Amino acid sequence: MKKMSLKTRLVLLHTGMMVFVVCIVLALLFSISSHEILSNVENTLEESVAGAFEDITYKNGRLEFDSDLMDLEDGVYLSVYDKNSFDLLYGRIPYGFRYELPFEEGNLRTVTAGETDYYVLDMEVYLQDHQSIIVRGFVSISDAERDFRYTLRMVLILFPLLIFLTAICGYLLSRRALYPVSKIIKTVQNIQKEKDLSKRIHLGEGNDEIYTLARTFDELLSAVDNGMKREKQFTSDVAHELRTPISVVLMQCEELLQGNHLDEEGRRELLIIHKKVKSMSDMVSQLLLLSRADQGREKLHMERINFSELSEMVAEEFMEIARERDITLQVEIKPELYLMADQTLMIRLFGNLLENAVNYGEPGGHIWLSVWKADSYVQMSVKDDGIGISPQDLPRIWDRFYQADPSRNSDSSGLGLSMVKWIVEAHHGQVSVTSELGKGTVFSCIFPEI
């Protein structure tokens, strides 16, 4: 039941309640109807027998009967008997009924003749010369019950149709009632898919709880959207303001290093400062680029590039860096693969992935860079046999400033993989990662070929 949707549960609940109520009502109705039918049969029989007295006259010592006694009115058989001789004087009786049934004045009896049950009622009529006759009435209970059973069968036949119509009505009502909820869910899904916090539900005017929830959700989205915009603007402003002083410090360090007035210890300390400031400069540059991308202000310079040559060029630059860490970089690149891409960003993409593989590799380890074509896509992968990434860290590696193991690379800004993800998506590609702790990591990228 927990796995069913709310709409399904409401339909089942509505249908079940309606079926339960209808069953109770029908049970009561048929119980009362059965009693009422038998009661009506009794009343009809009594009225018919009592009314038969008017159709009997006694003149000059002779009985005269009206022909109405022979009519089968309301299903009642009427017959007249001599009380003393039990002889049938006039009227009709049901087929197969016994003539010798004893008389019982005013007693309503149930008698079975063949396969039919009858109510039988006897009433005595006193004549002028102290003689008396018996008027007997018969009415079939089975016929009345047969009509009742027919009605019951019709109800049972129509009952599934009633359940079906109830379920359809329940579905339509629940869909209409849950439409605001569906719109809220669809809006949230679109926000998650498109990462666009400017979307709103705009459910309209209403005073119930769902409309209040929708308005509250819109207000929350507005607050979050404004907060994100302020954060992005703040990040952009900070990165922009830091870029100038960092550039000045970096230039001063480079000028001092070019001179000859520093001793060995001073030069060594200045080189450390220069390295740290260079890392800060790279971090600010990446942060500023990501900030402009978040605000939609970063323009890509798309051109037709030889992806194979570009990857070979970057690989050659990193071979020496990997060799210093006692890591072997192996390449397998298919020639003449072309993409429409921003060359600068693609160089940064390769650089970030290879730098990440070097920083988290082990001495004596390997890095494999592969570029190939599959169907209408150009694919690349950077694989290493380094320390790997734990399962709990794997989903967060794309987050800005997140580092699974900061102690491995204190110079890392934690922005490299965030930059990789943005670059790939900006080129309408896909990036994925697989890793096993202690065995290595594989980053894969797919781009549509031109």
ChimeraX attribute file (.defattr): number of C-alpha atoms within 10 A of each C-alpha:
attribute: neighborCount
match mode: 1-to-1
recipient: residues
	/A:1	7
	/A:2	6
	/A:3	6
	/A:4	9
	/A:5	9
	/A:6	14
	/A:7	19
	/A:8	15
	/A:9	16
	/A:10	19
	/A:11	21
	/A:12	16
	/A:13	14
	/A:14	19
	/A:15	22
	/A:16	15
	/A:17	13
	/A:18	17
	/A:19	18
	/A:20	12
	/A:21	12
	/A:22	15
	/A:23	13
	/A:24	12
	/A:25	12
	/A:26	15
	/A:27	12
	/A:28	12
	/A:29	12
	/A:30	16
	/A:31	11
	/A:32	11
	/A:33	14
	/A:34	16
	/A:35	11
	/A:36	12
	/A:37	16
	/A:38	15
	/A:39	12
	/A:40	13
	/A:41	19
	/A:42	18
	/A:43	12
	/A:44	17
	/A:45	26
	/A:46	21
	/A:47	12
	/A:48	22
	/A:49	23
	/A:50	17
	/A:51	12
	/A:52	20
	/A:53	15
	/A:54	10
	/A:55	12
	/A:56	16
	/A:57	12
	/A:58	12
	/A:59	9
	/A:60	5
	/A:61	9
	/A:62	8
	/A:63	12
	/A:64	12
	/A:65	19
	/A:66	13
	/A:67	11
	/A:68	12
	/A:69	23
	/A:70	16
	/A:71	13
	/A:72	13
	/A:73	12
	/A:74	11
	/A:75	16
	/A:76	24
	/A:77	23
	/A:78	26
	/A:79	20
	/A:80	26
	/A:81	21
	/A:82	16
	/A:83	16
	/A:84	10
	/A:85	8
	/A:86	16
	/A:87	13
	/A:88	17
	/A:89	15
	/A:90	19
	/A:91	20
	/A:92	19
	/A:93	21
	/A:94	15
	/A:95	8
	/A:96	11
	/A:97	15
	/A:98	11
	/A:99	11
	/A:100	9
	/A:101	10
	/A:102	9
	/A:103	18
	/A:104	15
	/A:105	13
	/A:106	13
	/A:107	11
	/A:108	15
	/A:109	13
	/A:110	15
	/A:111	16
	/A:112	17
	/A:113	14
	/A:114	9
	/A:115	8
	/A:116	14
	/A:117	17
	/A:118	20
	/A:119	20
	/A:120	25
	/A:121	23
	/A:122	24
	/A:123	19
	/A:124	20
	/A:125	15
	/A:126	10
	/A:127	14
	/A:128	9
	/A:129	8
	/A:130	6
	/A:131	11
	/A:132	15
	/A:133	19
	/A:134	22
	/A:135	27
	/A:136	27
	/A:137	27
	/A:138	27
	/A:139	26
	/A:140	22
	/A:141	19
	/A:142	15
	/A:143	14
	/A:144	17
	/A:145	15
	/A:146	11
	/A:147	12
	/A:148	16
	/A:149	14
	/A:150	12
	/A:151	13
	/A:152	14
	/A:153	12
	/A:154	11
	/A:155	14
	/A:156	12
	/A:157	11
	/A:158	11
	/A:159	15
	/A:160	12
	/A:161	12
	/A:162	17
	/A:163	16
	/A:164	12
	/A:165	13
	/A:166	20
	/A:167	21
	/A:168	14
	/A:169	15
	/A:170	21
	/A:171	20
	/A:172	14
	/A:173	16
	/A:174	18
	/A:175	18
	/A:176	13
	/A:177	13
	/A:178	16
	/A:179	15
	/A:180	19
	/A:181	17
	/A:182	13
	/A:183	15
	/A:184	21
	/A:185	13
	/A:186	13
	/A:187	16
	/A:188	20
	/A:189	12
	/A:190	14
	/A:191	16
	/A:192	11
	/A:193	9
	/A:194	10
	/A:195	11
	/A:196	12
	/A:197	18
	/A:198	12
	/A:199	16
	/A:200	19
	/A:201	17
	/A:202	15
	/A:203	18
	/A:204	9
	/A:205	9
	/A:206	11
	/A:207	8
	/A:208	8
	/A:209	9
	/A:210	17
	/A:211	17
	/A:212	14
	/A:213	16
	/A:214	21
	/A:215	19
	/A:216	12
	/A:217	17
	/A:218	19
	/A:219	13
	/A:220	13
	/A:221	19
	/A:222	16
	/A:223	13
	/A:224	14
	/A:225	16
	/A:226	14
	/A:227	12
	/A:228	14
	/A:229	15
	/A:230	12
	/A:231	13
	/A:232	19
	/A:233	16
	/A:234	13
	/A:235	18
	/A:236	21
	/A:237	14
	/A:238	14
	/A:239	20
	/A:240	15
	/A:241	12
	/A:242	15
	/A:243	18
	/A:244	12
	/A:245	12
	/A:246	16
	/A:247	15
	/A:248	11
	/A:249	16
	/A:250	19
	/A:251	13
	/A:252	13
	/A:253	18
	/A:254	14
	/A:255	10
	/A:256	14
	/A:257	17
	/A:258	11
	/A:259	9
	/A:260	8
	/A:261	10
	/A:262	13
	/A:263	8
	/A:264	9
	/A:265	9
	/A:266	12
	/A:267	18
	/A:268	13
	/A:269	10
	/A:270	17
	/A:271	16
	/A:272	12
	/A:273	15
	/A:274	19
	/A:275	14
	/A:276	15
	/A:277	17
	/A:278	17
	/A:279	16
	/A:280	20
	/A:281	21
	/A:282	16
	/A:283	21
	/A:284	23
	/A:285	16
	/A:286	19
	/A:287	24
	/A:288	21
	/A:289	16
	/A:290	23
	/A:291	21
	/A:292	17
	/A:293	17
	/A:294	16
	/A:295	12
	/A:296	9
	/A:297	11
	/A:298	13
	/A:299	9
	/A:300	15
	/A:301	11
	/A:302	13
	/A:303	12
	/A:304	12
	/A:305	17
	/A:306	16
	/A:307	25
	/A:308	21
	/A:309	16
	/A:310	16
	/A:311	21
	/A:312	16
	/A:313	13
	/A:314	17
	/A:315	19
	/A:316	12
	/A:317	11
	/A:318	17
	/A:319	18
	/A:320	14
	/A:321	16
	/A:322	23
	/A:323	14
	/A:324	12
	/A:325	15
	/A:326	16
	/A:327	23
	/A:328	20
	/A:329	23
	/A:330	14
	/A:331	17
	/A:332	13
	/A:333	18
	/A:334	14
	/A:335	14
	/A:336	11
	/A:337	20
	/A:338	18
	/A:339	20
	/A:340	17
	/A:341	23
	/A:342	18
	/A:343	19
	/A:344	11
	/A:345	19
	/A:346	20
	/A:347	15
	/A:348	17
	/A:349	22
	/A:350	22
	/A:351	19
	/A:352	18
	/A:353	21
	/A:354	25
	/A:355	17
	/A:356	17
	/A:357	28
	/A:358	27
	/A:359	18
	/A:360	19
	/A:361	24
	/A:362	17
	/A:363	15
	/A:364	12
	/A:365	17
	/A:366	20
	/A:367	24
	/A:368	17
	/A:369	22
	/A:370	18
	/A:371	22
	/A:372	18
	/A:373	17
	/A:374	10
	/A:375	8
	/A:376	10
	/A:377	17
	/A:378	22
	/A:379	21
	/A:380	23
	/A:381	20
	/A:382	21
	/A:383	24
	/A:384	28
	/A:385	23
	/A:386	25
	/A:387	20
	/A:388	21
	/A:389	22
	/A:390	13
	/A:391	12
	/A:392	9
	/A:393	13
	/A:394	15
	/A:395	11
	/A:396	12
	/A:397	19
	/A:398	19
	/A:399	15
	/A:400	16
	/A:401	16
	/A:402	18
	/A:403	20
	/A:404	16
	/A:405	12
	/A:406	12
	/A:407	9
	/A:408	13
	/A:409	13
	/A:410	13
	/A:411	15
	/A:412	20
	/A:413	19
	/A:414	20
	/A:415	22
	/A:416	25
	/A:417	20
	/A:418	19
	/A:419	21
	/A:420	22
	/A:421	18
	/A:422	20
	/A:423	23
	/A:424	19
	/A:425	14
	/A:426	15
	/A:427	19
	/A:428	12
	/A:429	17
	/A:430	17
	/A:431	18
	/A:432	11
	/A:433	16
	/A:434	14
	/A:435	20
	/A:436	16
	/A:437	13
	/A:438	12
	/A:439	12
	/A:440	22
	/A:441	23
	/A:442	20
	/A:443	18
	/A:444	18
	/A:445	20
	/A:446	22
	/A:447	21
	/A:448	18
	/A:449	15
	/A:450	12
